[in-house]
Structure formats: structure tokens, C-alpha cells
Amino acid sequence: MAYTPYSYVQLKADGATTNFPFSFPYLDTAHIQVSVDTVVTDFTWVDSYTIKIASAPVAGGVVEIRRITPKDSAIVSFQDGSTLLEADLDLMVTYNLYCAQEAYDGTQASIHLTADGVWDGQGVRATDFADPVDAQDLMTLNYMNVNFKNTMLAIEQDSIDKTTAIRTAANSDLEAIHTTAVNDLNTITQAAEAATSASQTAAKTSETNAANSAAAASASETASAASQAAAKTSETNAAASEQQAAGYAASLNLPVASGEALQALRQNSTETGLEYFPSHLAHGLGAVVDFRSTAMAAATPADLYGTGTQVGFISGGPAGLAIPGLGDPTYGVLVSHAQWKDSSALTAICQEFSSGTERFFRYATAATTWSGWLTVYNSAHFAISDYLKAGSTHDTTGMRFASGNPPAIANITSTGAANALTIGNGSNDYASAVIAFIREGQYACYLGIDTDNVFKVGGWSMGDVSYPVIHAGNLGAYTGQLAVGAVGTYAFMWANGNYAPGTLLAGSAIYYGSYNYQSSVTASGTWMVCGYLSSGYKATVMLRVA
């Protein structure tokens, strides 16, 4: 017959239930203890015989509700001359009864001796036993596993040792038999090889004599063929030399006058004759080349270069190649002319000249049309800081933009600002001005001034939202807009149970109220306890956080 305890009940959890009933009596709620799988757990009271656990225990767990009546002192103290009341006597008797029931439950839940002299463990696991010593001592699972393993290892090692001994003896016998057989075979083989070698030596001598006679005949034939080939090669080379000399003599036309001193001879790899071509003088860096004759050296620029339709060269300038203008205040222009045409059949031509510290160029846009003159900027007249307004100092973490020493932020106006960097909308001055922060090209958000002149962050990965940046200047305005019960608001609310500051509670489990009033109105979302709560329905300040 199953035993029914007087002072506790054990219930199986289903993973969803949080309310658990019991039926045994108790003197005070403080005498009730709840544990889940032997771990003492906090709980709240639903009614006098039902407790509630905040989170449903996992399915299969054991929820135990146990009465533990204090036994360190008597619950009733009698005084001489006092009135003996029935209630005090009943309380004392009930107290003694509960203590006795709890002690009896303890004995029934432990190992005990049955009527037939057998220890009954009631079908539960026993633990924390020492290893056995005597033959009739109980043995633990660990002791059995360790000693069984050692026993099996000893048996296995003994089997290995015996097998090794048998194998060693067998190998020794086989080795002796093998050695004898090999020696006998070697003796027979050596005798056969000696007889065979004598026959082979005689045959080899006859073969060598025949080969020597054949080699001598072949060498004689090879020498005769080589002499014929050498004679043929000499004849071919002589004919080729004669033909080549005749070709060069017929085509060579050396100059007899000094007027062709600036021409050179060349020969194409596929031709046999030579021809003249105008030479191009090559000079090292720093050389000065004068292409004018002595008679032209004293000529005026107009005489030398015509009316300005050609470009000439003049010496006496800086080291290198000098290109003069055609009289003051004209400029010397260099023309670059490519030897190819583009897809529009236009020859690539470019003109360039210098003036002071600047250099200009233009290019052909059509057969008779030039582009406008373009300026080649350099450090003498183009400072990037004038255009980007960037400072010259680079930190290891990026670019530093140096401002123009603005006043305090509170004193900066729209007309007197000295900005280091200005962020604005590129197409609409009245739209929002934002910076996009992008991570790996997928996650991003915006930060900037919205169209209502409020500094905000949001959008993109953060969703279709814009969160204002709250500061001392707008804190009052924004908190004043929050509705009662909204995220970020506080309320004085009631809750049932023991909770320390920082505990999160569902709004459905707490009620609006005050220190002496509890309403029936629950809240939405999640709230954080901002004060202390003791057992039972008590009130404190709470903050909605979600």
C-alpha cells in the first residue's frame, strides 16, 4: 500500500503550469517551503492552499511543497497564574502533532527494516557510500567499474603474455628449418652456376672475335662517307659567298659629296640592298642642339621662323631643347603629333606652352578645331586646403579637420560660424542634413538634423524610425510628451512577492495604486522594480522599460 505523507506533497511539472495546490494544514505561511528538483525556489501565494512559481518548471521536474514547523522552541509559553485557554492548549497539541508527523514522514522516506528483516530502499537511488572492505559489504557502481576494468586488463595481459611465448617458440623453430633449407639450396645453386659459367665464357669469346671484325669494316665505310660530305659543304659555302658578294656590290651606292653627311644607310631584314634615310640626332640630357645654319644664326625671328605658322628651335637658352616665341610677347609652343588616328580618323595633336609659373595646353577636337586652353595646376598656385578646408595634420585614426577658431558653440550664429566641416543636403537646403554610417555595405543608420531642427538617429538597419537625441535643452519637452504608462515613464504600482530593485516584471502581473490603495488596472509591457517589495501585495516605484 502506497504511503501518503502528512507534511509534504510532490507534484510532476508539465512545462506550462505555474500554480500548484496542496491539502495538508500548517500553522503559518512562513512554515511552507517550495523546491523544484530539490532546489529551494521563491513562490507567491494564490490562496491558502495554492502557491505560484514565477516561471513554469520544465516538464518532468518534481515540485515539492513541504511543511517545516520550527522545532528550536515551543510555540506556546505558559506563565504561572495565567488563564489556561483552550486555544493555547489546541495550538500546543497541534504544534506537537505537526512535529511528530514531519518526523514520521522522514522515517518513512528513508531506508527502513521491513517486518521480514529486509532493508527497504523504497525504489530510490542511494549515494555517498564508502568503498567495501569485507566480503559482505555493499559495492558501489564506481568500485565495480574500476575493479572490473583492472581484472579484465590483468586477464588480457596474461593472455597476451602466453600468446607471445607460443609465437616466439614457433618462430624459433621455423627460423631453424628455413636456415637449413636455404643452405642446402645455395649449395645446389652454386654447383649449377659454375657449370653454366664455363659454357658461357667459351661462347662469349667466339662472339667477341666476330664483333671485332664487323666493327673494323664499319669504321672504314664511315670515314669514306665523311670525306665526301666535307667536300660537298665546301662547295656550297663557296657558291653562297660568291652570290652574296655580288648582291652587295650591285646595290651599294656610297655618297661622294659632303652634303649628305647627315644621312645614314640602312637595310631592311627582308632586303639585300642598302638605302639612305634622314638621321635623327640623339643627345644626352643637358645638351643644347642648334638646328640653324651659320648664315641663319644672325637672322631675326621672323626671317627664321616665318610669320608664325611654324615652330622653330633656338640655342643659347637653358640646357636642353629651347622653343622660342615669334617675337615679344608671343610664346613658344610645343606641338605633339602622333603617328596614328583615333576612331574618328582624327590625328592626335596637342599644343602646350609656359607663361610665368603656369603651364597651358590644348588638344585637337576636329581636323581644324582646338579645345580651349587648359591650365596645369601645381603647388605654386593650387593649395588643396583652400578648396577642402582640411587641416594639414593627420591622426592615426583618420583626417583631422581644423576649424577657423570658432567662438563657444552657444555663440555661433548662421552668419558668424567658422566651420571645420559642413554637412548639408546636396539638392535641397530645406531637407534633412545627415551623415550615413555604413558597416560592410549592409548595416547602416543616419545621424543628423531632421526637418524639425531636432538632432536624431535612425533609419536603414534601425528601421523606419527616428530617435531624437535627448539632452538638457529638450529633456523636459520630450518627457512631457510621454503618455502615462509609455516606455520611459514611472508609476507607483502594487505587486505580490519579494522583489529587489532591478527585477523585471510583466505589466499584466502588477497594478496601478499607491501606498494604501490597490486598483484592478494592470499595465502593458515590461516594468523594472525601482524600490523594494516584501512578501504579499506591496507597492513601490516602477519604470516601464519595454
C-alpha positions, 0 to 999 in steps of 0.5 A: 500500500502506497504511503501518503505523507502528512507534511509534504506533497510532490507534484510532476511539472508539465512545462506550462503550469505555474500554480500548484495546490496542496491539502495538508494544514500548517500553522503559518505561511512562513512554515511552507517551503517550495523546491523544484528538483530539490532546489529551494525556489521563491513562490507567491501565494494564490490562496491558502492552499495554492502557491505560484512559481514565477516561471513554469518548471520544465516538464518532468521536474518534481515540485515539492511543497513541504511543511517545516514547523520550527522545532528550536522552541515551543510555540506556546509559553505558559506563565504561572497564574495565567488563564489556561485557554483552550486555544493555547492548549489546541495550538500546543497539541497541534504544534506537537502533532505537526512535529511528530508527523514531519518526523514520521514522514522522514522515517518513512522516506528513508531506508527502513527494516521491513517486518521480514528483516529486509532493508527497504530502499523504497525504489530510490537511488542511494549515494555517498557510500564508502568503498567495501572492505569485507566480503559482505559489504555493499559495492558501489557502481564506481568500485565495480567499474574500476575493479572490473576494468583492472581484472579484465586488463590483468586477464588480457595481459596474461593472455597476451603474455602466453600468446607471445611465448607460443609465437616466439617458440614457433618462430624459433623453430621455423627460423631453424628449418628455413636456415637449413633449407636455404643452405642446402639450396645455395649449395645446389645453386652454386654447383649449377652456376659454375657449370653454366659459367664455363659454357658461357665464357667459351661462347662469349669469346667466339662472339667477341672475335666476330664483333671485332671484325664487323666493327673494323669494316664499319669504321672504314665505310664511315670515314669514306662517307665523311670525306665526301660530305666535307667536300660537298659543304665546301662547295656550297659555302663557296657558291653562297659567298660568291652570290652574296658578294655580288648582291652587295656590290650591285646595290651599294651606292656610297655618297661622294659629296659632303652634303649628305653627311647627315644621312645614314644607310640602312637595310631592311631584314627582308632586303639585300640592298642598302638605302639612305634615310634622314638621321635623327640626332640623339643627345644626352640630357643637358645638351643644347642642339642648334638646328640653324645654319651659320648664315641663319644664326644672325637672322631675326625671328621672323626671317627664321621662323616665318610669320608664325605658322611654324615652330622653330628651335633656338640655342643659347637658352637653358640646357636642353631643347629651347622653343622660342616665341615669334617675337615679344610677347608671343610664346613658344609652343610645343606641338605633339603629333602622333603617328596614328588616328583615333576612331574618328580618323582624327590625328592626335595633336596637342599644343602646350606652352609656359607663361610665368609659373603656369603651364597651358595646353590644348588638344585637337577636337576636329581636323581644324578645331582646338579645345580651349586652353587648359591650365596645369595646376601645381603647388605654386598656385593650387593649395588643396586646403583652400578648396577642402578646408582640411587641416594639414595634420593627420591622426592615426585614426583618420583626417583631422579637420581644423576649424577657423577658431570658432567662438563657444558653440552657444555663440555661433550664429548662421552668419558668424560660424567658422566651420571645420566641416559642413554637412548639408543636403546636396539638392535641397537646403530645406531637407534633412542634413545627415551623415550615413554610417555604413558597416560592410555595405549592409548595416547602416543608420543616419545621424543628423538634423531632421526637418524639425531642427531636432538632432536624431538617429535612425533609419536603414538597419534601425528601421523606419524610425527616428530617435531624437537625441535627448539632452538638457535643452529638450529633456523636459519637452520630450518627457512631457510628451510621454503618455502615462504608462509609455516606455520611459515613464514611472508609476507607483504600482502594487505587486505580490512577492519579494522583489529587489530593485532591478527585477523585471516584471510583466505589466499584466502581473502588477497594478496601478495604486499607491501606498494604501490603495490597490486598483484592478488596472494592470499595465502593458509591457515590461516594468523594472522594480525601482524600490523594494517589495516584501512578501504579499501585495506591496507597492513601490516605484516602477519604470516601464522599460519595454 
